[in-house]
């Protein structure tokens, strides 16, 4: 399981945000965002900060805190795929979604 700092950085990247973008949207300094993403750095001070960050980054609070996804009904293979997908930067996620959509259409034709 990765650390909160790694999950935080990966989620920000997946959301297509630079540290400066996140800082502006969360009304924090860039140094604060960098600290949240650094091993041994600080973490959000309040539950409100955690909730705002998670909402902006599109990750659940449970995933940020515990590293657990709420995907218990998926197979292990699907869970792995989804976890890998969420680590991709936005342009690659869009490409994967486009390819999957095209394959599904072809399958259903």
C-alpha positions as CSV (number, residue, x, y, z in Angstrom):
1,X,0.0,0.0,0.0
2,X,1.3,3.4,-0.8
3,X,1.5,6.3,1.6
4,X,-1.0,9.1,2.0
5,X,1.6,11.4,0.4
6,X,1.9,9.2,-2.7
7,X,-1.8,8.8,-2.9
8,X,-2.3,12.5,-2.7
9,X,0.3,13.2,-5.4
10,X,-1.1,10.5,-7.7
11,X,-4.7,11.7,-7.3
12,X,-3.7,15.3,-8.0
13,X,-1.8,14.2,-11.2
14,X,-4.8,12.0,-12.2
15,X,-7.0,15.0,-11.8
16,X,-4.8,16.9,-14.3
17,X,-3.8,19.5,-11.7
18,X,-0.4,21.1,-11.1
19,X,0.6,21.8,-7.5
20,X,0.0,25.5,-8.2
21,X,-3.5,24.7,-9.5
22,X,-4.3,22.7,-6.4
23,X,-2.9,25.4,-4.1
24,X,-5.1,28.0,-5.8
25,X,-8.3,26.0,-5.7
26,X,-7.7,24.8,-2.1
27,X,-6.7,28.3,-1.0
28,X,-3.3,26.9,0.3
29,X,0.3,27.8,-0.5
30,X,2.3,25.7,-3.0
31,X,4.6,24.9,-0.1
32,X,1.6,23.3,1.7
33,X,0.7,21.2,-1.3
34,X,4.3,20.1,-1.7
35,X,4.5,19.2,2.0
36,X,1.3,17.1,1.7
37,X,2.9,15.1,-1.1
38,X,6.3,14.7,0.5
39,X,7.1,11.5,2.5
40,X,7.4,12.7,6.1
41,X,5.8,16.0,5.2
42,X,2.7,17.5,6.8
43,X,-0.9,16.4,6.2
44,X,-4.0,18.5,5.9
45,X,-4.7,20.1,9.3
46,X,-8.5,19.7,9.3
47,X,-11.1,17.3,8.2
48,X,-12.5,20.1,6.0
49,X,-9.1,20.3,4.3
50,X,-9.1,16.6,3.7
51,X,-12.6,16.6,2.3
52,X,-11.8,19.6,0.0
53,X,-8.7,18.0,-1.3
54,X,-10.4,14.6,-1.9
55,X,-13.3,16.3,-3.6
56,X,-10.9,18.3,-5.9
57,X,-8.8,15.3,-6.7
58,X,-11.7,12.9,-7.2
59,X,-10.7,10.4,-4.5
60,X,-12.6,9.1,-1.5
61,X,-11.6,10.0,2.0
62,X,-11.3,6.3,2.8
63,X,-8.8,5.9,0.0
64,X,-6.7,8.9,1.1
65,X,-6.7,7.8,4.8
66,X,-6.5,4.0,4.5
67,X,-5.6,3.3,0.9
68,X,-8.8,1.2,0.5
69,X,-10.9,1.5,-2.5
70,X,-14.7,1.0,-2.2
71,X,-14.7,-1.6,-5.0
72,X,-15.4,-4.8,-3.2
73,X,-17.8,-6.1,-5.8
74,X,-15.1,-6.1,-8.5
75,X,-12.9,-9.1,-9.3
76,X,-9.3,-8.9,-8.3
77,X,-8.3,-8.3,-11.9
78,X,-10.9,-5.4,-12.2
79,X,-9.6,-3.9,-8.9
80,X,-6.0,-4.0,-10.2
81,X,-7.0,-2.4,-13.5
82,X,-9.0,0.3,-11.8
83,X,-6.1,1.0,-9.4
84,X,-3.6,1.2,-12.3
85,X,-6.1,3.4,-14.3
86,X,-6.4,5.9,-11.4
87,X,-2.6,6.3,-11.3
88,X,-2.5,7.4,-15.0
89,X,-2.3,11.1,-15.9
90,X,-5.5,12.5,-17.4
91,X,-4.5,12.3,-21.1
92,X,-3.7,8.6,-20.7
93,X,-6.9,8.0,-18.8
94,X,-8.9,9.7,-21.6
95,X,-7.0,7.5,-24.2
96,X,-7.8,4.3,-22.2
97,X,-11.5,5.3,-21.9
98,X,-11.7,6.0,-25.6
99,X,-10.1,2.6,-26.5
100,X,-12.4,0.8,-24.1
101,X,-15.5,2.6,-25.4
102,X,-14.5,1.7,-29.0
103,X,-13.9,-2.0,-28.1
104,X,-17.3,-2.2,-26.3
105,X,-19.1,-0.7,-29.2
106,X,-17.4,-3.2,-31.6
107,X,-18.3,-6.0,-29.2
108,X,-21.9,-5.0,-29.1
109,X,-22.3,-4.5,-32.8
